[in-house]
Amino acid sequence: MTATMMDTFVPKKDFDSYEEFYNNFTVQVPENFNFAWDVMDVLARDKPNERALVWCDEKGADAEFTFEDIRKLSNQAAHVLSKGGIQKGDPVMLILKRRFEYWPILLALHKIGAVAIPATHLLTSKDIIYRMEAADIVSIICVDDPELLVRVDESELATAKEGKSRLKFKAFVRSVHTPKEEDPAQKAAALFKEKALSAWTDFNVQSKTEAEDFTRAASVNSNTDSMLLYFTSGTTGMPKMVRHDWAYPLGHIVTAHYWHRVVKGGLHLTVADTGWAKAAWGTIYGQWICEAAVFVYDYDRFVPQAMLEVISKYKLSTFCAPPTIYVFFVKEDLKKYDFSSLKNCATAGEPLNPEIYEAFLAGTGIKLRECYGQTELTVTLCTYPWLEPKPGSMGKPSPGYDIDLVREDGSSCDMGEEGQIVVRTDRRKPLGMFHGYYRDDDLTKSVWYDNVYHTGDIAWKDEDGYFWFVGRSDDVIKSSGYRIGPFEVESALYEHPAVLECAVTGVPDPDRGMVVKATIVLSKDWTASEELKVELQNHVKKITAPYKYPRVIEFVPGLPKTISGKIRRVQIREGDRSSAE
């Protein structure tokens, strides 16, 4: 059997049962491991002509890159960054959406030993200023959107006035659709009334003239140095800076091989903007270690039919998306599309409603496999290949994770009892787990103390050892002495054909403390009415315990979400509180 890159790090990768996998799977972590040098450049040397990245966009453009192409592009990018003054340990923000330049630029930062800070293009000037000051960012590389360039310029000027600006290099990457004669920086300057402190570099133009080789420094990094900083998506409070080290990519071997089930030489698509951690989970590290090609679909507006056509046209092997994507998929006629190459589909980010699971299975023949994790962690709970999926369940613990459910006093819960998901780290720290919140020891200690990391998520475990998500601790609704998790009510609502999307929250009530509220986006051909509200309430009463039905229902055109696709229930709650004042 031909050795693969994964064999370099994993002594044993084939198992006969979940129990054997959980107890015996290990990863060997080399000293001073660097993914760019030790994985990507090795693949470029040994398999230069094998495809590494396939990219297309919603306007019909596409491109394909081999491992050797990626090596050359990342080396050219490393020269550009080095000439821009970027050095080992420097924090660099990447706002690159789904442009294919993200991958070689990220690898270039790894080769230099700099700290990558992926971010979303939806950041306001206030958001950028917060990140610049919190992480001492020295460089920003972003897409060629003039309004985004203006926001960066505004942020640089604002931090400079306070004596806090450290930016020494700004660059933009060009869209394949941007005319060559057009200068996005000039357009931004015309929009920006004040003079920008530093000039913008056209990354594409500059990188083309650079050498295709780049010399590895004697000491690029140690395993415990910072490699990635992720600002959390901020469903509650200000974003936290999650610090990951250089061994983090190896933690995603489990993600790619055992959850996504990527195919060597196949194409894998994880629906993710590069600005959030799911991109690290599904679009680079584990997938390339397993020698699958990463597929990127670059779009601004999600159109279910267009994405289904992409899956069919490019013969994708594996696919991962948040449940919201599957909600829209199953509203389409799935029999119209060719899924013959599709081997496995996965989902995470929110619990999967059972009716969506069943509809997707009926339309494709594929059993969706769920997973639970956080930006701070890797795959923590999962429906692994040896486990029969229970729709709505997160599955069982991953190797290296000692998972428990605990009460408020810290004692372990009984089977069927709801409690907070915690990771016990007294015996071992899971590979890929974060090193704490950057520059915030107090915040780290508030969630990780006595060798126990508290996720803030509530769940329960059934008699078979499967875990079931209830909600964030602040999402659980306490009404008339009952604890009601939003997911169960949402699942009941999704069984009604009128419901396209929904979010369940609690609203204050003088008699019950709180009552259940459902915020609902209707399916096409359904009209909001008082009669429909009553029909939905009665529907929930029949599906689940009657006391859980939504006493308040609001129909809305769309739900507030983070860039990662998670529903921002906190925004709904804040809106309700503001309306009540």
N, C-alpha and C positions, 0 to 999 in steps of 0.2 A: 504493500500500500504506500502510495506517495505521501511523503511527509508534507504537512501544511503549516502555515504560520501559527495556527492555534496549537499545534503539537509542541511548539517551542516553549509554551507557557503552561500547558495543561498535561500533566502526566497521564491522566485517564479521563477520557471524554465520553465513553459509551457505558451506559448503566441499564440494568434490567428493571429497576423499580425506582419510584420516587424516594423511598427510604434509603436505598443505596446511594442515590445521587446526593441527597441531603447530607448524609454522613461522610461521604468519601470524595466529593468533588473538591479539588484544590487548584490554586493557581500559583505557579512559581514566579515571584517578582524579582527581576534582576536589579542589581544596584544601579542607581543613577539611570533608571529607565527613561527613555525619551521616545514617545510614540512616533514622532516624525522620522527620527534617525533609525530607530531599531525595528520599526515595522514597515513604514512606507518606503523608505529608501532600500530596504532589503527586498521588498516585493518588486520594486522597480529594477533592482539588479537581477533577481531570479526569474521574474515574470514580466518583463518590460512591455510586452505587447498585449497583455490581458487587460480588458476594460476595467476601469476603476470607478468612473463617474459618467452617468448619462443624464443630460439636462435637457429640459424642454420648457417652453413657456406657453401661456394661454394665447399668444398671438401666432403660434406656429413655428417659432424658431426652435432649433435644437442643436445639441453639440455632444460629442463623445470624447472621453479622455482615458488614455491608458495609464497604468501605474508609472510608466516612464514619463508621460506627459505631465502628470501631477508632480513628479520629482523636479522636473525642469522648471515648471511654473512656480513651485514653492521656493526654489533656489533663487529665481529671479526676484520674487517678492521679498525674500530675505535681504537681498542686496538693496532694494529700494528702502526697506525699513531701516537697515543699518545706516545708509546714507542720510536718512531722516533723523538719525540720532538715537534710534531705539536700541536699547541695550538689555542685557540680562536683568530680569526683575522688574522692568518697566511695565506699568499697567497701560494697556491699549484697548480702547473700546472699538468694537466692530458693529456697525449698523448696516448690515448688508442684505437683509431680507433673505431671498432665496437665490441671489445671484451666484453663479458658479465660482466666482472669484473668492468667495468666502473660504472654500476648502484649501486652496494653496496659500492664502494669506494666513489662515489659522495655523497651518503647518509651518509656515515661515516663522511665525511668532514662537512656536515650539522649538524650532531649530536654533533660534537666538537665545531662548530661555526666558523670554518675556512673558508677562501675565496677560492672557486674553480675557476680555470682558465683553461677551456678546450682549447685544441690546436690541430692542425693537425700534423700528422707524416711527412708531407712534408716540415716542417720547416728546413731551413739550420742552420748552426752554427751561422751565423750572425743574423738570425731571433730569435733564442733562446736567444742569448746575449741581443738583444734589449728588449725582454720581461722580462728577468731576471732583468735587470737594471731598466726598466720602472716601474715594479710592485714589486720590492724587493722580488722576489720569493724565498721561503725557502725550497721548496721540489719539486721534479719532479718525477712523476710516469708514466711509459711509457710501451709500448709493448716491447717484447723481440727481437727486431731487433738489432743485434750487431752494424750495421752502425748508427742507431739512438742513441744507447748508447754512441757511440764514439762522435757523435755531441754534446751530452749533456756534456760529459767529457771535450771536447774541449772548450765548452762555460763556464763551471765552471772554468777551468784553466785560460781562458782569463779574466774573470771578477775578479778572485782572484789576478791576476797580477796588476790589476788596483785598488785593494783594495775594490772591490764592491761585491764580492761573499758572499752570505748569505746561501747557500745551507747547510742544516743539515740532509737531508734524501733523498736518491735516491732509487727507487725500480722499478723492472720490473715485469710485469705479463706474465706468460707463455702461449703460444699457446697450445691448446689441441693436436696439432700435433708436438710439440717440444719433442724430446726424453728425458726421465727423467734423463739420464746420461749426457745430454748436458748442459753446463753452458754458456748461452749467455754472461754473464759478462766476463768470461775468454776469449771468442772469441773476445769480444770488446777490452779487454786489449791487446790482441795480435795485433789487428789492430792499437791501439792507442800507439804511440811511447813514449809519455810522461806519467808519473805516474799520475793516476787520484787522485784528492784530497780526495775523500771519496769513500767508497765501495758501491757496489750495493747490495740491499736486494732482495731476491726472495720472492715476495709478497705472492704468492700462498703457498709456503712452510711455511712461518712464520704464515700466518693467520690461517692455519689449526690447530695449537696448541693453539690458543687463546680461551678465554671464549666466550660463545654465548650470554652473557648478558653484557650490558654496561649501567652504571648509568647516567641519565640525570643530568647535572650540574644545580645549582640553577639559574644561569643566562647565558644562551647560547647566546642569541642575543636579540636585539630590532628590531622592524620592519624596521627601517631606516639604520641599519648597512649594510655593503657590504656582499652579499652572493655569487654573481657571477661577474667575470670580463670577458668580451668578447673582444678580439682584433678583430676589424672588418676585413673582408676578404680582404680589401685593393684593391678594383677596381681602386682607385686613391689614391696617396700619401701614407704616412706611416700609418700603422694600428693605430686606435684610441682605447683607453681602455673604453669600455662601462660598466658603473657600475650599477648593479641591486641589489635591496634590498631583504629582506626576504619575502615581500608580493608578489614578482614577480610571484611565482608559481600560485597564485590565479588568476592572470590576464589571465592565460591560460585555465581557465574553459571554456571561450568563444571559444577558439581555438578548444578544444577537443569536446565539446558538440554540438556546433552550427555550426562549420565549418567542422571539420572532421566527425562529427556525429557518434562518436564511440559508440559501442554497449556494454552494461554492460555484462561482461563475454566473450565478443568477442575478436578477435585479430586485433590489429591495427599496420600497418607498415607505418612509415614515412621514406623515403629513405634519410638518413642523416648520415654523419660521425659525431662522437661525438665531434669533434673539432670545430664545428660551431653552431651558435645559433639555427638553425632549429631543432637540436636535443632536445633542451629545449622546443621548441614549440610542437614537435610531438612524443617524445619518453619517456616522464617521467611524468611531473607534471599534466597537465590537464587530460591526459589519465588515470592515476591512481586515481585521484580524482573522475573521472567518473567510476571507477572500471572496466575499460577495461584492458585486458592483452596487454602488449607491445610486439610486434614481432620485432625481429632483424635479418636481413639477412646480414651476415658478408662476404664481398667479397672484392677483390682487383681490379678486372677488371669487369666492367659492361658488361654483356651479356644479351641482351633483352630476349632471349628465356629462359635463366636460371631463371631470375626474374619472368617471367610469369609462369613458372612451379612451382616456390615457392608459388606464390599467389594461384595457383590452388591446389597444394598438401596440403598445410596447412589450406585451407579453411578460408582465411582471410576475415574479416568483413568489414574493412575500409582500405583505402590506400591513401597516399599522396606522391607526388613526384614533382620535378621541371618539367617544360614543356619539357625539353630536353629528359627526360625519355619517355614521351608520344610520342614524335616525333619518337623515335625508336620503340616503341610498335606498332604504327599503320602501320609500314612497315611490320609487321608480320601478319600471318593469325590468328587473334584473335579468330576465331570460333573453333580453335583447343583446346582451354583452357576452363577449368571449372570455370566460374565466378558466380556460383549459390549462393555462400555464400557472395559475395561482395555486400554491401549495398550502399556504398558511396565512391567516389573518389574526391580528391582535388588536387589543384596545386598552386604553388606560386614560387617566385624567379625571374621570367621573365614573361611578358605578354604571354598569350596562344594564339597561332594563330588559327583563326576560323576553318580552314580546319582540324587542328589536333583535335579540339573539335568534329567536325562532324564525322570524321573517327572513333574516339574512341566510340562515341555514337552508331554509326552503328555497331561496332564490339562487344559492351558489353551491350548496352541498358542503360548505365549510363551517366548522365549529369555531366561533370566536373564542379566543383565549385571553382572559383578563389578567391584569397585573395591578399591583399597588406599589407605589414608591413616592419619594419626594425629591425635590431639588437637592436636599441634604443627603440623600441616600441613592442607592441603585435599585434594581428590582428587589423588592423586599418580600412581597407575597405574590404568588403567581399560580395560574393553572398550567402546570408543566405537562409535558407530553404524556406522562404516565398517569395523569389524573383525568378523569372524565369531567368535563366542565359542568358546573352547576351555575346556570345563568344568574348573574348578579353577585356571585361570590368572587372574592379576590384570590381564592385558592389557598395554597399552603406556603410556609416560610421558605425562603431561598437559602442555599448553603452559606454558611458563615453568619447567618442572622439568628440570634437567640431572641425570639419574639414572645412577648407575654401581653396579656390584657390585665390591666390593673384598675382597682377602685380608686376613689379619691384619696384614701389613706395609704395607697401604695401596695396593698395586698392583692394577690392574684385572684382573678374572677373565676367563678365556676363555669362549666359548660353552659352555654345559652345565656349567660349574663353579660350585659353590656359593660364595656370598660374601655379605657384609653389604650391604644396600641403603643407599646414601648419596645425599645431595643436594648437588651441587657448586654453591656460591653465589659463585664468584669472578667470573663474568660477569653474573649476575643473581640476585636474591632473588625466589622465587616470590610472587606476590600472594596474601596470606592466610597466609603462613608466620608462625609465632610470632616474637616479639621476644626470646625467651629465657625462662628460668624466673625468675619474679618474686622479687626479693631473694636470688637465689642465682647469682651470677656464676660461682662455681666449678663448680657443677653444669652450667650452660650450657656452659662451656668444656670440660667433660669429654666432651660429645657434639658440640660444634660448634666446630671449630678448623681452622686453615689453610684457611678457606673451604670446609669440608666438614662437613655435618651427618650424623651417624651415627644411623640409626634403631634399631639394635639388632636388626633383623629379617634373617633369612637367606633368600636366594632364589637361583634360577638362571634363565638366559635361554636360550630355544631358538633354533633357526635362523631362525625367522620374527620374532624380536624380542619375543616374548611372555615375560612374567616369571611365574615359578612360585614360590609361597611354600613355604618349608621349615619355618620356625618361628622363634620368638624365639631369640636366640643362647643363652639359658639353657634353652630347651626342647629343643634338639638333643641327641640321645642318642649318646654315644660308647661303643661296645661292641666289644671285641676288635679295635680299630683301625678299625672302621667308624663313619661318621657317619650317623645315622638320624634323619630328620625325622619328627615325629609325624603330619603330615598324610597322608603316603602310607599309613601303617599304618591310620590312621583311615578313609581312603577305602576300603581293602580290607575293613575290618570292616563299614562301612555297606552293603556289597553283600550282606551276609547278612541275611535277614529277621528274625532274632532281635534285631538291634541297633537300638535306638531312638536312643540317644545314646552317645557314647564319648569318652574322652580318653586319649591315649597319653603316657606319661611314662617316665622312666628311674628304675630303682631300683638301689642299690649291689649289686655282686656281687663276691665275693672273687677269682674267676677271670677274669671278663670286664671288670671295672671297673664296667660298668653293664649291665643287661639291660632289654629293653622290657617295660613293664607296660601293660595295657589296663584302664581302669576303665569299666565298661559298664552302661548302663541298658537293660534288656530291653524289647522290644515286648510289648504285651499278648498273653496266651495263651502266653507262653514262660516256662519255669521254670528257674531256675539249677540247674546240676548239673555234676559233674565231666565227664560225657560231653559236655555242651555246650561246656565249655572246650576239650576236645580237638578237637571239631568246628570251633570258631572258629579255633583255631591252625592246623589243616590247611587251612582255607579261606584264611587269609592267605598261607600258603606257596604256594598255587596262584595267587594274584592278583599277588603281588609277590615280590621276592627272598627266598628262604627264611630268610636270616639275620635278616630284619626281623620275623619273627613274634613275637608277645607270649609270652614264657616265663612271665609272671605275668598272671593275669586275675582281676579282682575285680568281682563284680556288686553294684551299689549302687542304691538307689531314686532318686537324683538326683545331679547333678554340681554342685560349687560354682561359682558364677558371680558376676561383677560385675553392677552394676545395668545396665550396657550390654549384658549378655547374653554377654559373653566368658567362656569357661571358665577358671577359675583353676587352671591346672595347678600353679602354685607351691603352692597349698594342698594339693593331692594329694601333691606331693613332701614338703612339710613334715610331713604326716600319716604318710607312710611312714617318714620319718626318726625321728619321735617313737616310732613303734611298734617300730622296730629298736633303740632305746636301752634 
